[in-house]
């Protein structure tokens, strides 16, 4: 446990030492949220939305919560795996007294903490100050926390599985880009899923993408009984278990195909 705590702390220090990247991330988040706000504000002008079927505040709350969770859980672990394989540093990582999966978990935790200050905190302040009336967590605080933790685990598995493809391809630019697009689009980060056609929503609900962010968003923005809240967690738990099994299988196959660069 002490070893993993040290690795997590080291991951944080590495990211915090890159001051330019730290500042750039904050700036890019401000620009991204500004564009998002003015885009949907323009869409929701009276002449564009005369029936007002979905309120602007509801849309923005959903988008901000999805972006909040996306910003918190996106750590680009897959890129570090690819870089280690390309550089040949993977061999030293595999000889650590801590397993490779545990190392990446520590990297992920260190990145999560850094993301809290660069992205999560900023979006959270906007939600609390501008859209607090549309967020209800009166009796679901614990369930919301559990749901967010499950989302973090699922997102880590997505990133780790994407990174494992580098054992076969080395470069993962295309695969990583596809992964980001799928998660962003099918999790409601770009467009609220309420605007999707019914048939498409039904298909997305068969994938883990729906439950990554939509489950905690529903728990935060909707009032429901404790039984309903717990039932909401079941699909997340199921997908987490399925993805863990897939990860264990793929990890063994990936390590057996490892090729070391350098020398």
C-alpha positions as a Markdown table, in Angstrom:
| # | Residue | x | y | z |
|---|---|---|---|---|
| 1 | Unk | 0.0 | 0.0 | 0.0 |
| 2 | Unk | 2.9 | 2.4 | 0.8 |
| 3 | Unk | 4.4 | 1.6 | -2.6 |
| 4 | Unk | 1.2 | 2.5 | -4.4 |
| 5 | Unk | 0.8 | 5.7 | -2.3 |
| 6 | Unk | 4.3 | 6.7 | -3.3 |
| 7 | Unk | 3.6 | 6.0 | -7.0 |
| 8 | Unk | 0.4 | 8.0 | -6.8 |
| 9 | Unk | 2.3 | 10.9 | -5.2 |
| 10 | Unk | 5.0 | 10.7 | -7.9 |
| 11 | Unk | 2.4 | 10.7 | -10.6 |
| 12 | Unk | 0.9 | 13.9 | -9.1 |
| 13 | Unk | 4.3 | 15.6 | -8.9 |
| 14 | Unk | 5.2 | 14.8 | -12.5 |
| 15 | Unk | 2.0 | 16.4 | -13.7 |
| 16 | Unk | 2.2 | 19.4 | -11.4 |
| 17 | Unk | 5.8 | 20.0 | -12.5 |
| 18 | Unk | 4.6 | 20.7 | -16.1 |
| 19 | Unk | 3.3 | 24.2 | -15.3 |
| 20 | Unk | 2.7 | 25.2 | -18.9 |
| 21 | Unk | 0.6 | 22.1 | -19.5 |
| 22 | Unk | -1.3 | 22.8 | -16.2 |
| 23 | Unk | -2.1 | 26.4 | -17.2 |
| 24 | Unk | -3.0 | 25.4 | -20.8 |
| 25 | Unk | -5.4 | 22.7 | -19.5 |
| 26 | Unk | -7.2 | 25.3 | -17.4 |
| 27 | Unk | -7.4 | 27.8 | -20.3 |
| 28 | Unk | -8.7 | 25.1 | -22.8 |
| 29 | Unk | -11.4 | 24.2 | -20.3 |
| 30 | Unk | -12.5 | 27.8 | -20.0 |
| 31 | Unk | -12.7 | 28.1 | -23.8 |
| 32 | Unk | -14.5 | 24.8 | -24.2 |
| 33 | Unk | -17.1 | 25.7 | -21.6 |
| 34 | Unk | -17.6 | 29.2 | -23.1 |
| 35 | Unk | -18.1 | 27.8 | -26.6 |
| 36 | Unk | -20.5 | 25.2 | -25.2 |
| 37 | Unk | -22.6 | 27.8 | -23.3 |
| 38 | Unk | -22.9 | 30.3 | -26.2 |
| 39 | Unk | -23.6 | 27.6 | -28.7 |
| 40 | Unk | -26.6 | 26.2 | -26.7 |
| 41 | Unk | -27.7 | 29.7 | -25.7 |
| 42 | Unk | -27.9 | 30.6 | -29.4 |
| 43 | Unk | -29.8 | 27.3 | -30.2 |
| 44 | Unk | -32.2 | 28.2 | -27.4 |
| 45 | Unk | -33.1 | 31.6 | -28.6 |
| 46 | Unk | -36.9 | 32.0 | -28.8 |
| 47 | Unk | -37.1 | 31.9 | -32.6 |
| 48 | Unk | -35.1 | 28.7 | -32.7 |
| 49 | Unk | -37.0 | 26.9 | -29.9 |
| 50 | Unk | -40.5 | 28.3 | -29.8 |
| 51 | Unk | -42.1 | 25.3 | -28.1 |
| 52 | Unk | -39.4 | 25.2 | -25.4 |
| 53 | Unk | -39.8 | 21.4 | -25.1 |
| 54 | Unk | -36.5 | 21.1 | -23.1 |
| 55 | Unk | -35.4 | 24.0 | -21.0 |
| 56 | Unk | -32.1 | 25.6 | -21.5 |
| 57 | Unk | -31.1 | 25.2 | -17.9 |
| 58 | Unk | -31.9 | 21.5 | -18.1 |
| 59 | Unk | -29.7 | 21.1 | -21.1 |
| 60 | Unk | -26.8 | 23.1 | -19.6 |
| 61 | Unk | -27.0 | 21.1 | -16.3 |
| 62 | Unk | -26.8 | 17.8 | -18.2 |
| 63 | Unk | -23.9 | 19.0 | -20.4 |
| 64 | Unk | -22.0 | 20.5 | -17.4 |
| 65 | Unk | -22.4 | 17.4 | -15.3 |
| 66 | Unk | -21.3 | 15.2 | -18.3 |
| 67 | Unk | -18.3 | 17.4 | -18.9 |
| 68 | Unk | -17.6 | 17.5 | -15.1 |
| 69 | Unk | -17.4 | 13.7 | -15.0 |
| 70 | Unk | -15.5 | 13.5 | -18.3 |
| 71 | Unk | -12.9 | 16.1 | -17.2 |
| 72 | Unk | -12.4 | 14.3 | -13.9 |
| 73 | Unk | -12.0 | 10.8 | -15.3 |
| 74 | Unk | -10.1 | 11.5 | -18.5 |
| 75 | Unk | -6.4 | 10.9 | -17.7 |
| 76 | Unk | -4.8 | 9.6 | -21.0 |
| 77 | Unk | -3.3 | 6.6 | -19.3 |
| 78 | Unk | -3.3 | 4.9 | -22.7 |
| 79 | Unk | -0.8 | 7.4 | -24.1 |
| 80 | Unk | 1.7 | 6.7 | -21.3 |
| 81 | Unk | 1.5 | 2.9 | -22.0 |
| 82 | Unk | 2.1 | 3.6 | -25.7 |
| 83 | Unk | 5.0 | 5.9 | -25.0 |
| 84 | Unk | 6.6 | 3.4 | -22.7 |
| 85 | Unk | 6.4 | 0.7 | -25.3 |
| 86 | Unk | 7.7 | 2.9 | -28.1 |
| 87 | Unk | 10.7 | 4.1 | -26.0 |
| 88 | Unk | 11.4 | 0.7 | -24.6 |
| 89 | Unk | 10.9 | 1.9 | -21.0 |
| 90 | Unk | 8.3 | -0.8 | -20.6 |
| 91 | Unk | 10.9 | -3.3 | -19.6 |
| 92 | Unk | 11.9 | -1.3 | -16.5 |
| 93 | Unk | 8.2 | -0.9 | -15.6 |
| 94 | Unk | 7.7 | -4.6 | -15.7 |
| 95 | Unk | 10.5 | -5.2 | -13.3 |
| 96 | Unk | 9.1 | -2.9 | -10.6 |
| 97 | Unk | 8.1 | -4.5 | -7.3 |
| 98 | Unk | 4.6 | -3.3 | -8.1 |
| 99 | Unk | 2.5 | -4.9 | -10.9 |
| 100 | Unk | 2.1 | -3.0 | -14.1 |
| 101 | Unk | -1.7 | -2.7 | -13.7 |
| 102 | Unk | -1.2 | -1.4 | -10.2 |
| 103 | Unk | 1.3 | 1.2 | -11.5 |
| 104 | Unk | -1.3 | 2.4 | -14.0 |
| 105 | Unk | -3.9 | 2.6 | -11.3 |
| 106 | Unk | -1.5 | 4.8 | -9.3 |
| 107 | Unk | -1.0 | 7.0 | -12.5 |
| 108 | Unk | -4.7 | 7.2 | -12.9 |
| 109 | Unk | -5.3 | 8.3 | -9.3 |
| 110 | Unk | -2.6 | 10.9 | -9.5 |
| 111 | Unk | -4.1 | 12.3 | -12.7 |
| 112 | Unk | -7.6 | 12.3 | -11.1 |
| 113 | Unk | -6.3 | 14.5 | -8.2 |
| 114 | Unk | -4.7 | 16.9 | -10.7 |
| 115 | Unk | -7.8 | 16.9 | -12.8 |
| 116 | Unk | -9.8 | 18.0 | -9.8 |
| 117 | Unk | -7.9 | 21.3 | -9.8 |
| 118 | Unk | -7.6 | 21.9 | -13.5 |
| 119 | Unk | -11.1 | 20.9 | -14.6 |
| 120 | Unk | -13.5 | 19.5 | -12.0 |
| 121 | Unk | -13.4 | 22.4 | -9.5 |
| 122 | Unk | -14.0 | 25.0 | -12.2 |
| 123 | Unk | -17.1 | 23.3 | -13.6 |
| 124 | Unk | -18.3 | 22.5 | -10.1 |
| 125 | Unk | -18.3 | 26.2 | -9.2 |
| 126 | Unk | -20.3 | 27.0 | -12.3 |
| 127 | Unk | -22.9 | 24.3 | -11.4 |
| 128 | Unk | -23.2 | 25.5 | -7.8 |
| 129 | Unk | -23.5 | 29.2 | -8.6 |
| 130 | Unk | -25.6 | 29.1 | -11.8 |
| 131 | Unk | -27.6 | 25.8 | -11.9 |
| 132 | Unk | -27.9 | 24.7 | -8.2 |
| 133 | Unk | -31.7 | 24.6 | -8.4 |
| 134 | Unk | -31.6 | 21.8 | -10.9 |
| 135 | Unk | -29.4 | 19.5 | -8.9 |
| 136 | Unk | -31.0 | 17.3 | -6.3 |
| 137 | Unk | -28.9 | 15.0 | -4.1 |
| 138 | Unk | -30.9 | 15.3 | -0.9 |
| 139 | Unk | -30.9 | 11.5 | -0.1 |
| 140 | Unk | -28.6 | 10.1 | -2.7 |
| 141 | Unk | -25.1 | 11.5 | -1.6 |
| 142 | Unk | -23.7 | 8.1 | -0.8 |
| 143 | Unk | -25.2 | 6.4 | -3.9 |
| 144 | Unk | -24.0 | 9.3 | -6.1 |
| 145 | Unk | -20.4 | 8.8 | -4.7 |
| 146 | Unk | -20.6 | 5.0 | -5.4 |
| 147 | Unk | -21.9 | 5.7 | -8.9 |
| 148 | Unk | -19.1 | 8.1 | -9.7 |
| 149 | Unk | -16.5 | 5.7 | -8.3 |
| 150 | Unk | -17.9 | 3.0 | -10.6 |
| 151 | Unk | -17.7 | 5.4 | -13.5 |
| 152 | Unk | -14.1 | 6.1 | -12.7 |
| 153 | Unk | -13.3 | 2.4 | -12.7 |
| 154 | Unk | -15.1 | 1.9 | -16.0 |
| 155 | Unk | -13.2 | 4.8 | -17.6 |
| 156 | Unk | -9.9 | 3.5 | -16.3 |
| 157 | Unk | -10.6 | 0.2 | -17.9 |
| 158 | Unk | -11.5 | 1.9 | -21.2 |
| 159 | Unk | -8.2 | 3.8 | -21.0 |
| 160 | Unk | -6.2 | 0.7 | -20.0 |
| 161 | Unk | -7.7 | -1.5 | -22.7 |
| 162 | Unk | -6.9 | 1.2 | -25.3 |
| 163 | Unk | -3.4 | 1.3 | -24.0 |
| 164 | Unk | -3.0 | -2.4 | -24.2 |
| 165 | Unk | -3.5 | -2.3 | -27.9 |
| 166 | Unk | -0.1 | -0.6 | -28.1 |
| 167 | Unk | 1.4 | -4.0 | -27.3 |
| 168 | Unk | 0.3 | -5.0 | -30.8 |
| 169 | Unk | 0.3 | -1.7 | -32.7 |
| 170 | Unk | 2.8 | 0.6 | -30.7 |
| 171 | Unk | 1.1 | 3.7 | -32.0 |
| 172 | Unk | -2.5 | 4.1 | -30.7 |
| 173 | Unk | -3.4 | 7.5 | -32.1 |
| 174 | Unk | -6.3 | 6.3 | -34.2 |
| 175 | Unk | -7.7 | 3.9 | -31.6 |
| 176 | Unk | -7.4 | 6.5 | -28.8 |
| 177 | Unk | -9.1 | 9.1 | -30.9 |
| 178 | Unk | -12.0 | 6.7 | -31.7 |
| 179 | Unk | -12.3 | 5.9 | -28.0 |
| 180 | Unk | -12.6 | 9.6 | -27.0 |
| 181 | Unk | -15.2 | 10.2 | -29.8 |
| 182 | Unk | -17.3 | 7.2 | -28.7 |
| 183 | Unk | -17.2 | 8.2 | -25.0 |
| 184 | Unk | -17.8 | 11.9 | -25.7 |
| 185 | Unk | -20.7 | 11.3 | -28.1 |
| 186 | Unk | -22.5 | 8.3 | -26.6 |
| 187 | Unk | -22.1 | 9.5 | -23.0 |
| 188 | Unk | -23.8 | 12.9 | -23.5 |
| 189 | Unk | -20.7 | 15.0 | -23.3 |
| 190 | Unk | -21.2 | 16.7 | -26.7 |
| 191 | Unk | -25.0 | 16.5 | -27.1 |
| 192 | Unk | -27.5 | 15.6 | -24.4 |
| 193 | Unk | -28.8 | 12.1 | -25.0 |
| 194 | Unk | -32.4 | 13.4 | -24.5 |
| 195 | Unk | -32.1 | 14.8 | -28.1 |
| 196 | Unk | -31.1 | 11.4 | -29.6 |
| 197 | Unk | -33.7 | 9.4 | -31.5 |
| 198 | Unk | -35.4 | 6.7 | -29.5 |
| 199 | Unk | -34.0 | 3.8 | -31.5 |
| 200 | Unk | -30.4 | 5.2 | -31.1 |
| 201 | Unk | -30.9 | 5.7 | -27.4 |
| 202 | Unk | -32.0 | 2.1 | -27.1 |
| 203 | Unk | -28.9 | 0.9 | -28.9 |
| 204 | Unk | -26.6 | 3.1 | -26.7 |
| 205 | Unk | -28.3 | 1.6 | -23.6 |
| 206 | Unk | -26.9 | -1.8 | -24.6 |
| 207 | Unk | -23.4 | -0.4 | -24.3 |
| 208 | Unk | -21.4 | 0.7 | -21.2 |
| 209 | Unk | -21.1 | 4.3 | -22.6 |
| 210 | Unk | -24.6 | 5.1 | -21.5 |
| 211 | Unk | -24.0 | 4.2 | -17.9 |
| 212 | Unk | -20.6 | 5.9 | -17.5 |
| 213 | Unk | -22.0 | 9.4 | -17.0 |
| 214 | Unk | -25.8 | 9.1 | -17.4 |
| 215 | Unk | -26.3 | 7.0 | -14.2 |
| 216 | Unk | -24.6 | 9.5 | -11.9 |
| 217 | Unk | -26.3 | 12.4 | -13.7 |
| 218 | Unk | -29.7 | 10.8 | -13.2 |
| 219 | Unk | -29.0 | 10.3 | -9.5 |
| 220 | Unk | -27.9 | 13.9 | -9.1 |
| 221 | Unk | -30.7 | 15.6 | -11.1 |
| 222 | Unk | -33.7 | 13.4 | -10.4 |
| 223 | Unk | -35.6 | 12.6 | -7.2 |
| 224 | Unk | -36.1 | 8.9 | -6.7 |
| 225 | Unk | -36.5 | 6.3 | -4.0 |
| 226 | Unk | -33.5 | 4.5 | -2.5 |
| 227 | Unk | -34.6 | 1.3 | -4.1 |
| 228 | Unk | -34.6 | 3.0 | -7.5 |
| 229 | Unk | -31.2 | 4.5 | -6.8 |
| 230 | Unk | -29.7 | 1.1 | -6.0 |
| 231 | Unk | -31.2 | -0.4 | -9.1 |
| 232 | Unk | -29.5 | 2.3 | -11.1 |
| 233 | Unk | -26.2 | 1.0 | -9.9 |
| 234 | Unk | -26.7 | -2.5 | -11.1 |
| 235 | Unk | -25.9 | -1.9 | -14.8 |
| 236 | Unk | -22.7 | -0.1 | -13.8 |
| 237 | Unk | -21.7 | -3.0 | -11.6 |
| 238 | Unk | -22.5 | -5.5 | -14.3 |
| 239 | Unk | -20.4 | -3.6 | -17.0 |
| 240 | Unk | -17.6 | -3.1 | -14.5 |
| 241 | Unk | -17.4 | -6.9 | -13.9 |
| 242 | Unk | -17.6 | -7.7 | -17.6 |
| 243 | Unk | -14.8 | -5.2 | -18.4 |
| 244 | Unk | -12.6 | -6.4 | -15.6 |
| 245 | Unk | -12.8 | -10.0 | -17.0 |
| 246 | Unk | -12.0 | -8.7 | -20.5 |
| 247 | Unk | -9.1 | -6.7 | -19.1 |
| 248 | Unk | -7.5 | -9.7 | -17.3 |
| 249 | Unk | -7.8 | -11.8 | -20.5 |
| 250 | Unk | -6.5 | -9.1 | -22.8 |
| 251 | Unk | -3.7 | -8.1 | -20.4 |
| 252 | Unk | -2.2 | -11.7 | -20.5 |
| 253 | Unk | -2.4 | -11.9 | -24.3 |
| 254 | Unk | -0.8 | -8.4 | -24.6 |
| 255 | Unk | 2.1 | -9.2 | -22.4 |
| 256 | Unk | 2.8 | -12.4 | -24.4 |
| 257 | Unk | 3.1 | -10.2 | -27.6 |
| 258 | Unk | 5.4 | -7.6 | -26.1 |
| 259 | Unk | 8.3 | -6.5 | -28.3 |
| 260 | Unk | 11.0 | -4.3 | -26.6 |
| 261 | Unk | 12.4 | -1.3 | -28.6 |
| 262 | Unk | 15.7 | 0.2 | -28.0 |
| 263 | Unk | 19.0 | -1.4 | -27.0 |
